[in-house]
């Protein structure tokens, strides 16, 4: 029987997310990803993990900020579940955990970004009640 647990990953252990993070960012060197997540851990960022028998099988970064249009907002980021554990309802459980956690610390909303070509995630987020509000642009300086 599979035993799943969802909990925050302590900042001092944040490097354990690298293998899963690399799946979403295969074109970025692992040392660069490591440097970035260590820096993120010093900002308004936490990461939640899904564990199966103490093995990390899923993650979502969490950013905490206040927006003028919706108040205190939690932003799930780089959500990924190991391919062997997809389609088992874990994404839904993870987001339920995120919503409950956000509300427990006084947050009013959740917003996120997703890659344009990640069609499966679009359907998942829309089923979760997210609405498209605009476009996310990026310019590398």
C-alpha positions as CSV (number, residue, x, y, z in Angstrom):
1,X,0.0,0.0,0.0
2,X,1.3,3.4,-0.9
3,X,1.7,5.9,1.9
4,X,1.6,9.6,0.8
5,X,2.4,12.6,3.0
6,X,2.3,16.3,2.0
7,X,4.4,18.7,4.0
8,X,6.7,21.7,3.7
9,X,10.3,21.0,2.9
10,X,12.6,22.8,5.4
11,X,14.8,25.4,3.7
12,X,17.9,23.7,4.9
13,X,16.9,20.6,2.8
14,X,15.7,22.6,-0.3
15,X,18.3,21.0,-2.6
16,X,16.3,17.7,-2.6
17,X,13.9,19.3,-5.1
18,X,16.6,19.4,-7.8
19,X,15.9,16.1,-9.6
20,X,12.2,17.0,-10.0
21,X,12.9,20.7,-10.8
22,X,15.3,19.5,-13.5
23,X,12.5,17.6,-15.2
24,X,10.7,20.9,-15.8
25,X,13.9,22.8,-16.6
26,X,16.0,20.3,-18.6
27,X,17.8,23.0,-20.6
28,X,19.1,24.8,-17.4
29,X,22.4,23.5,-15.9
30,X,21.8,21.8,-12.6
31,X,24.4,24.0,-10.8
32,X,22.5,27.1,-12.0
33,X,19.2,25.6,-10.7
34,X,20.9,24.8,-7.4
35,X,22.2,28.3,-7.0
36,X,18.8,29.8,-7.8
37,X,16.8,27.7,-5.4
38,X,19.2,28.4,-2.6
39,X,18.7,32.1,-3.3
40,X,14.9,31.7,-3.6
41,X,14.9,30.1,-0.1
42,X,16.1,33.4,1.3
43,X,13.2,35.3,-0.2
44,X,9.4,35.0,0.2
45,X,9.5,31.3,-0.9
46,X,8.8,27.9,0.5
47,X,8.4,24.5,-1.1
48,X,5.9,21.8,-0.3
49,X,6.6,18.2,-1.1
50,X,4.6,15.0,-1.7
51,X,6.3,12.0,-0.2
52,X,5.7,8.4,-0.8
53,X,7.2,6.2,1.9
54,X,9.6,9.1,2.7
55,X,10.6,9.5,-1.0
56,X,10.0,12.9,-2.5
57,X,7.7,12.3,-5.6
58,X,6.2,15.7,-6.1
59,X,6.8,19.4,-5.4
60,X,5.3,22.8,-5.6
61,X,7.1,26.0,-4.9
62,X,5.1,28.6,-3.0
63,X,5.6,32.4,-3.4
64,X,3.9,34.7,-0.9
65,X,3.0,38.3,-1.9
66,X,0.3,41.0,-1.8
67,X,-1.3,42.2,-5.0
68,X,-3.3,45.3,-5.3
69,X,-6.1,43.5,-7.2
70,X,-6.6,40.5,-5.0
71,X,-4.8,41.0,-1.6
72,X,-2.6,38.4,0.0
73,X,-1.9,35.7,-2.6
74,X,0.0,32.4,-2.6
75,X,1.5,31.5,-6.0
76,X,2.2,27.8,-6.6
77,X,5.3,27.5,-8.9
78,X,7.1,24.7,-10.6
79,X,4.5,22.1,-9.8
80,X,5.6,18.6,-10.8
81,X,4.7,15.0,-9.8
82,X,7.0,12.1,-10.8
83,X,5.5,10.5,-13.9
84,X,5.1,7.2,-12.1
85,X,2.7,8.8,-9.7
86,X,0.6,10.9,-12.0
87,X,-3.2,10.3,-12.6
88,X,-3.6,9.2,-9.0
89,X,-5.3,12.3,-7.7
90,X,-2.2,13.6,-6.0
91,X,-2.3,17.0,-7.8
92,X,-5.8,17.6,-6.4
93,X,-4.6,16.6,-2.9
94,X,-1.6,18.8,-3.2
95,X,-3.6,21.8,-4.2
96,X,-6.2,21.2,-1.4
97,X,-3.2,21.2,1.0
98,X,-1.9,24.5,-0.5
99,X,-5.3,26.2,-0.2
100,X,-5.8,25.1,3.4
101,X,-2.2,26.2,4.3
102,X,-2.7,29.6,2.6
103,X,-6.0,30.2,4.4
104,X,-4.5,29.1,7.7
105,X,-1.8,31.9,7.4
106,X,-4.2,34.6,6.3
107,X,-4.0,34.4,2.5
108,X,-7.0,35.3,0.3
109,X,-6.2,34.0,-3.2
110,X,-4.0,31.8,-5.3
111,X,-2.6,32.7,-8.7
112,X,-0.1,30.9,-10.9
113,X,1.7,30.8,-14.2
114,X,2.0,27.8,-16.5
115,X,3.9,27.2,-19.7
116,X,1.9,27.8,-22.9
117,X,2.7,24.3,-24.3
118,X,1.8,22.5,-21.1
119,X,-1.8,21.8,-22.2
120,X,-2.5,19.2,-19.5
121,X,-1.7,21.7,-16.7
122,X,-4.2,24.2,-18.3
123,X,-7.0,21.7,-18.0
124,X,-6.0,20.8,-14.4
125,X,-5.8,24.4,-13.3
126,X,-9.1,25.3,-14.9
127,X,-10.7,22.3,-13.2
128,X,-9.3,23.7,-9.9
129,X,-11.2,27.0,-10.6
130,X,-8.4,29.2,-11.9
131,X,-9.3,31.7,-14.5
132,X,-7.1,33.2,-17.3
133,X,-6.5,36.8,-16.6
134,X,-3.7,37.8,-18.9
135,X,-0.4,37.0,-20.4
136,X,3.0,36.4,-18.7
137,X,5.9,38.0,-20.5
138,X,9.6,37.5,-20.0
139,X,12.6,39.4,-21.3
140,X,16.1,38.2,-20.4
141,X,18.4,41.2,-19.7
